């Protein structure tokens, strides 16, 4: 078992953000946090990783983006008040992103497995360390995409 390099994770998640979020939902990757702009009712979806990388991918998105994601996935308009549908769509998107991240890391020689979606907005069990955050904003809404790892399971470049 080897430790995943933080740079490889950052590179992979930025590529996924551009390809699967920015291009599909007309979002831009922005330089500053959008956390203060995400309302309290923002949707959160999480998926975990095991293997050479233990941690999670967490996406927090405002209602407008969750509605756009749900509508895109179903091909039909989704009502923004249908919170269960919005959460399901965001979970599905995060599972897809997590699977793509696993594929990207496996291509460079790491053994990484995706876990089922994690419940709610809780912090990871045990100690954790922040690895990377990507913030997106645009006509479809706002999102914060974070990678969190268990300490010692990710190598940081000097």
C-alpha positions in Angstrom: 0.0 0.0 0.0 1.4 3.4 -0.9 0.2 6.9 0.0 -1.5 8.9 -2.7 0.3 12.2 -3.4 -1.8 15.3 -2.7 -0.8 16.8 -6.0 -2.2 13.8 -7.9 -5.5 14.2 -6.1 -5.7 17.9 -6.7 -4.9 17.4 -10.4 -7.5 14.7 -10.8 -10.3 16.6 -9.0 -9.6 19.8 -11.0 -9.8 17.9 -14.2 -13.1 16.3 -13.1 -14.5 19.6 -12.0 -13.8 21.1 -15.4 -15.1 18.2 -17.4 -18.0 17.0 -15.3 -19.2 20.2 -13.6 -17.9 23.4 -15.3 -18.6 22.3 -18.8 -21.9 20.5 -18.1 -23.5 23.1 -15.8 -21.9 26.3 -17.2 -19.8 26.9 -14.0 -16.5 28.5 -13.6 -13.8 27.4 -11.1 -13.3 30.4 -8.9 -10.4 31.4 -6.8 -12.2 32.1 -3.5 -14.5 30.2 -1.3 -18.3 30.3 -2.0 -19.1 28.9 1.5 -20.5 32.2 2.7 -22.8 32.4 -0.3 -24.2 28.9 0.1 -27.4 29.1 2.1 -28.2 27.0 5.1 -30.5 24.8 3.0 -27.6 23.8 0.7 -27.6 20.1 -0.3 -24.6 18.0 0.8 -23.5 14.7 -0.7 -20.5 12.6 0.4 -18.8 9.4 -0.8 -15.9 7.6 0.8 -12.7 6.0 -0.4 -10.6 3.1 0.9 -7.4 1.5 -0.2 -4.2 3.6 -0.8 -6.4 6.7 -0.1 -8.8 6.7 2.9 -11.1 9.7 3.0 -14.1 11.3 1.3 -15.3 13.5 -1.5 -17.9 16.0 -0.2 -19.9 18.3 -2.4 -22.1 21.2 -1.0 -24.3 22.9 -3.6 -27.0 25.5 -3.4 -30.6 24.7 -4.3 -30.3 26.3 -7.8 -27.4 23.9 -8.7 -29.1 20.9 -7.2 -32.2 21.7 -9.3 -30.0 22.0 -12.4 -28.3 18.6 -11.6 -31.6 16.9 -11.0 -33.1 18.3 -14.2 -30.0 17.3 -16.2 -30.0 13.8 -14.9 -33.7 13.1 -15.4 -34.1 15.1 -18.6 -37.2 16.7 -17.1 -37.8 19.9 -15.1 -37.4 19.4 -11.4 -39.1 21.5 -8.8 -36.6 23.2 -6.4 -38.9 22.4 -3.4 -38.5 18.6 -4.1 -35.6 18.3 -1.6 -35.5 14.4 -1.7 -35.1 14.5 -5.5 -32.4 17.2 -5.3 -30.4 15.2 -2.7 -30.7 12.0 -4.7 -29.4 13.8 -7.8 -26.5 15.4 -5.9 -25.6 12.0 -4.4 -25.6 10.4 -7.8 -23.4 13.2 -9.2 -20.9 12.7 -6.3 -20.9 8.9 -6.8 -20.0 9.5 -10.5 -17.3 12.0 -9.6 -15.9 9.7 -7.0 -15.8 6.8 -9.5 -14.0 9.0 -12.0 -11.5 10.1 -9.3 -10.9 6.4 -8.4 -10.3 5.7 -12.1 -7.9 8.6 -12.5 -5.9 7.5 -9.4 -5.9 3.9 -10.5 -4.4 4.9 -13.9 -1.4 6.3 -12.1 -0.9 3.1 -10.0 -3.0 3.5 -6.9 -5.5 1.0 -5.5 -8.6 3.0 -4.5 -12.1 1.8 -4.0 -15.3 3.9 -3.7 -17.6 3.3 -0.8 -21.4 3.8 -0.8 -22.6 7.3 -0.3 -22.1 8.5 3.3 -25.0 9.9 5.2 -25.6 13.6 6.0 -23.1 16.3 6.6 -21.2 14.7 9.5 -17.4 14.9 9.7 -15.4 11.8 8.8 -14.9 9.3 11.6 -11.7 9.8 13.4 -9.1 12.5 12.7 -9.0 14.0 9.2 -7.0 16.4 7.2 -8.1 18.8 4.4 -6.5 17.9 1.1 -8.2 20.1 -1.5 -11.2 22.3 -2.3 -12.6 23.5 -5.6 -15.2 26.2 -5.7 -17.5 26.6 -8.6 -19.9 29.4 -9.5 -22.0 30.3 -12.5 -25.5 30.7 -14.0 -26.5 27.2 -12.7 -25.5 27.9 -9.1 -22.7 27.5 -6.5 -20.8 24.5 -5.2 -17.9 23.6 -3.0 -16.1 20.3 -3.7 -13.7 19.0 -1.0 -11.4 16.1 -0.6 -10.8 15.1 3.0 -8.3 12.3 4.0 -7.3 10.4 7.1 -3.9 11.7 8.4 -0.9 9.8 7.1 -2.8 8.4 4.2 -1.9 11.1 1.8 1.6 12.3 1.0 2.2 16.1 0.7 4.9 17.4 -1.7 7.7 19.2 0.1 
